[in-house]
Amino acid sequence: MASARNWLLADSPSSRLQANLGRTYRISAALLRNPLTVIGAIIILVLVVTALFAPWIAPYSATGQNLSNRLLPPGAEHWMGTDELGRDIFSRVIYGSQITLTIVLLVAVIAAPLGLLIGAVSGYFGGWVDRLLMGVTDIFLSLPKLILALAFVAALGPGINNAIIAIAITTWPAYARIARAETLTFRNSEFISALQLQGASAARVIVRHILPLCTSSMIIRVTLDMAGIILTAAGLGFLGLGAQPPLPEWGAMISRGRAFILDQWWVATMPGIAIIVVSLGFCFLGDGLRDVLDPKQGDKY
């Protein structure tokens, strides 16, 4: 073990594989030294496992109704109680993790690359390209995310797919700003000038050299934004513009449970707790990644 560790931590790696493995080892060790980061990673891991194995974890159907069991309090048979239609809330929360994870992943896959590319192009070319792209970006940034998402969903129509598109449209500007700021720091660097002298096209410089350098900052911001994405999706579901019944989306579950909040508190409280816990998990993990991946914090690992 000692020899393997010394090989990973070698000051002069003999290959790119050794260098990459060494960096991964250092980052992993630094993350494990932060208790909140470990807690966040565990929460996200539980979310992923729950979403993947929901049919085997949930004791009941997410949509099956049993009016004879309506509004039962938490107990041995129904751990989180039942709702107004007799559906098991624990099972619906478990299946709801699939919807939440799907929204988070699809929004990240759509918004992050789009914002990264726009920001890199804007920072690299400058001039009127920069003014045009950043002008559009500032327009989106000037509007509250939830209000803008509501406008897009109202135009596209309610539904989970349209909600994902709307959230992605409202999320990309922050990533574009970060990518532009990163690009401006090394746009005039010597290695960029050397690539240009060798005849490298602007597309090659941006895709092969600039975008990879912006990846660390983007990963941090995406992880930190996951909580906001979850809350925005829950807000759309709460207003009836996200996932439509009978899908067990957490925001929609809270909306239906608000009518019983005084007497049957568990109907709205249980999915609310799920939203809070998952959001905290992403925040804890994002804070840890920021401390480790931020170049200014490099001396920590």
C-alpha positions in Angstrom: 0.0 0.0 0.0 2.8 2.4 0.9 4.5 1.8 -2.5 1.3 2.4 -4.4 0.7 5.6 -2.5 4.2 6.8 -3.2 3.7 6.0 -6.8 0.4 8.0 -6.9 2.0 11.0 -5.1 5.2 11.1 -7.1 6.4 14.6 -7.8 7.5 13.6 -11.3 5.0 11.2 -12.9 6.4 9.1 -15.6 3.2 8.9 -17.7 -0.1 10.8 -18.1 -1.9 7.9 -16.5 0.2 8.2 -13.4 -0.4 11.9 -13.3 -4.2 11.6 -13.7 -4.4 8.8 -11.1 -2.3 10.9 -8.7 -4.5 13.9 -9.1 -7.6 11.8 -8.6 -6.1 10.3 -5.4 -5.3 13.7 -4.0 -8.7 15.1 -4.8 -10.4 12.0 -3.2 -8.3 12.3 -0.1 -9.1 16.0 0.3 -12.8 15.3 -0.1 -12.8 12.6 2.5 -11.2 14.9 5.0 -14.2 17.1 4.9 -17.1 15.6 7.0 -19.8 17.7 5.3 -18.6 16.7 1.9 -18.8 13.0 2.9 -22.3 13.6 4.2 -23.3 15.3 0.9 -21.8 12.5 -1.1 -23.6 9.9 0.9 -26.9 11.7 0.4 -26.4 11.9 -3.3 -25.4 8.2 -3.5 -28.5 7.3 -1.6 -30.6 9.3 -4.0 -29.0 7.6 -7.0 -29.4 4.1 -5.5 -33.0 4.9 -4.5 -33.9 6.1 -8.0 -32.3 3.1 -9.7 -33.8 0.5 -7.4 -37.1 2.2 -6.6 -39.3 -0.7 -7.8 -37.6 -3.0 -5.3 -37.3 -0.5 -2.4 -40.9 0.9 -2.5 -43.3 -1.5 -0.6 -46.3 -0.2 -2.6 -47.3 1.2 -6.0 -46.7 4.9 -6.4 -50.1 5.4 -8.1 -52.2 2.6 -6.6 -55.2 4.0 -4.7 -56.9 2.6 -1.6 -59.6 4.9 -0.2 -60.1 2.8 2.8 -56.5 3.7 3.9 -56.7 7.4 3.1 -54.9 9.9 5.4 -53.4 7.3 7.7 -50.7 8.7 10.0 -47.1 7.3 9.8 -46.9 3.8 11.3 -45.5 0.3 10.9 -47.5 -0.4 7.7 -47.1 3.0 6.1 -43.8 4.5 7.3 -44.7 8.0 6.1 -48.5 7.7 6.2 -50.9 7.8 3.3 -52.4 10.7 1.3 -56.0 11.7 0.5 -56.3 8.8 -2.0 -54.8 6.2 0.2 -51.5 6.0 -1.6 -48.4 5.2 0.4 -46.4 8.4 0.8 -43.1 6.6 1.4 -43.5 4.7 -1.9 -44.3 7.9 -3.7 -41.3 9.7 -2.3 -39.1 6.8 -3.4 -40.5 6.9 -6.9 -40.3 10.7 -6.9 -36.5 10.4 -6.5 -36.5 9.1 -10.1 -38.2 12.3 -11.4 -35.9 14.6 -9.3 -32.8 12.8 -10.5 -33.9 12.9 -14.1 -34.7 16.6 -14.0 -31.3 17.4 -12.3 -29.3 15.4 -14.8 -31.1 16.6 -17.9 -30.9 20.2 -16.9 -27.2 19.9 -16.2 -26.5 18.1 -19.5 -28.4 20.8 -21.5 -27.5 24.0 -19.6 -23.9 23.4 -18.6 -22.4 22.6 -22.1 -24.5 25.4 -23.6 -23.3 28.0 -21.1 -19.8 26.7 -21.3 -19.6 27.0 -25.1 -21.2 30.5 -25.2 -19.0 31.8 -22.5 -15.8 30.4 -24.1 -16.7 31.8 -27.5 -17.6 35.2 -26.0 -14.3 35.5 -24.0 -12.1 34.2 -26.8 -13.3 36.4 -29.6 -14.2 39.5 -27.6 -15.4 42.6 -29.5 -18.9 42.6 -30.9 -19.3 38.9 -30.4 -18.6 39.4 -26.7 -21.0 42.3 -26.5 -23.8 40.4 -28.3 -23.6 37.2 -26.4 -23.1 38.8 -23.0 -26.0 41.2 -23.7 -28.3 38.3 -24.2 -26.8 36.6 -21.1 -27.4 39.7 -19.0 -31.1 39.8 -20.1 -31.6 36.3 -18.8 -29.7 37.0 -15.6 -31.7 40.1 -14.9 -34.9 38.1 -14.5 -35.7 35.8 -11.5 -35.2 32.1 -12.5 -38.6 30.9 -11.2 -40.5 33.7 -12.9 -38.7 33.1 -16.2 -39.2 29.4 -15.9 -42.9 30.0 -15.3 -43.1 32.2 -18.4 -41.5 29.5 -20.6 -43.6 26.7 -19.2 -46.7 28.8 -19.7 -45.7 29.2 -23.3 -44.7 25.6 -23.9 -47.4 24.0 -21.8 -47.3 22.0 -18.5 -45.4 18.8 -18.3 -42.1 17.4 -17.1 -40.3 17.7 -20.4 -41.3 21.3 -20.9 -40.3 22.0 -17.3 -36.8 20.6 -17.9 -36.4 22.7 -21.0 -37.6 25.8 -19.2 -35.3 25.3 -16.2 -32.3 24.7 -18.6 -33.1 27.9 -20.5 -33.0 29.9 -17.2 -29.8 28.2 -15.9 -27.3 28.5 -18.7 -26.4 32.2 -18.3 -24.6 31.8 -15.0 -22.4 29.1 -16.6 -21.7 31.4 -19.6 -20.5 34.1 -17.3 -18.1 31.8 -15.5 -16.7 30.4 -18.7 -16.2 33.9 -20.1 -14.4 35.0 -17.0 -12.1 31.9 -17.1 -11.4 32.4 -20.8 -10.4 36.0 -20.3 -7.7 35.0 -17.8 -5.8 33.0 -20.3 -7.0 34.3 -23.7 -3.7 36.1 -24.2 -1.5 33.4 -22.6 1.6 32.2 -24.4 0.3 28.7 -25.0 -2.8 30.2 -26.8 -0.4 32.4 -29.0 1.7 29.3 -29.7 -1.3 27.4 -30.9 -2.4 30.3 -33.1 1.1 30.5 -34.6 0.9 26.8 -35.4 -2.2 27.5 -37.5 -4.8 26.1 -35.0 -8.3 27.3 -35.9 -10.4 29.1 -33.3 -12.7 26.1 -33.0 -9.8 23.8 -32.2 -8.4 26.2 -29.6 -11.7 26.6 -27.9 -12.8 23.0 -28.0 -9.4 21.3 -27.3 -7.8 23.8 -25.0 -10.1 26.4 -23.5 -13.1 24.3 -22.6 -11.1 21.7 -20.6 -9.6 24.5 -18.6 -13.0 25.8 -17.7 -14.3 22.4 -16.6 -13.3 22.5 -12.9 -15.1 25.8 -12.3 -18.1 24.5 -14.2 -18.3 21.2 -12.2 -18.3 23.2 -9.0 -21.1 25.6 -10.1 -23.2 22.8 -11.6 -23.1 20.9 -8.3 -24.0 24.0 -6.3 -26.8 24.8 -8.6 -28.4 21.4 -8.2 -30.2 22.5 -5.1 -31.7 25.5 -7.0 -32.7 23.3 -9.9 -34.5 20.9 -7.5 -36.3 23.8 -5.8 -37.3 25.4 -9.1 -38.6 22.0 -10.4 -40.5 21.6 -7.1 -41.9 25.1 -7.5 -43.2 24.4 -11.0 -44.7 21.1 -9.7 -46.3 22.9 -6.8 -48.0 25.3 -9.2 -49.2 22.4 -11.4 -46.8 23.3 -14.3 -44.3 20.5 -13.8 -44.9 16.7 -13.7 -48.6 16.1 -14.0 -50.7 13.7 -11.8 -50.5 10.9 -11.0 -46.7 11.2 -11.2 -45.2 11.3 -7.7 -43.2 14.6 -8.1 -42.3 16.0 -4.7 -43.5 19.6 -5.4 -46.8 18.4 -6.7 -47.1 16.2 -3.6 -46.6 19.2 -1.3 -49.2 21.1 -3.3 -51.8 18.4 -2.8 -50.9 18.1 0.8 -51.3 21.7 1.7 -55.1 21.3 2.1 -54.4 18.9 5.0 -51.4 20.6 6.5 -53.1 21.4 9.9 -54.5 18.0 10.6 -52.7 15.5 8.4 -49.3 17.2 8.4 -47.4 14.3 7.0 -48.9 14.5 3.6 -47.0 17.7 2.7 -44.1 17.4 5.2 -42.6 14.1 4.0 -41.9 15.2 0.4 -40.8 18.6 1.8 -38.2 16.8 4.0 -37.0 14.9 0.9 -36.4 18.1 -1.0 -34.5 19.7 1.9 -32.3 16.7 2.5 -31.4 16.2 -1.2 -30.8 20.0 -1.6 -28.5 20.0 1.4 -26.6 17.0 0.0 -25.8 18.8 -3.2 -24.8 22.0 -1.3 -22.4 20.1 0.9 -20.9 18.2 -2.0 -20.6 21.4 -4.0 -18.8 23.2 -1.2 -16.3 20.4 -0.9 -15.7 20.3 -4.6 -15.1 24.1 -4.6 -12.5 23.8 -1.8 -10.7 21.0 -3.7 -11.0 22.0 -7.3 -10.5 25.7 -7.0 -6.9 26.4 -8.1 -6.6 29.1 -5.4 -7.2 26.4 -2.9 -4.7 24.0 -4.4 -2.4 24.0 -1.4 -5.0 22.1 0.6 -4.4 18.9 -1.2 
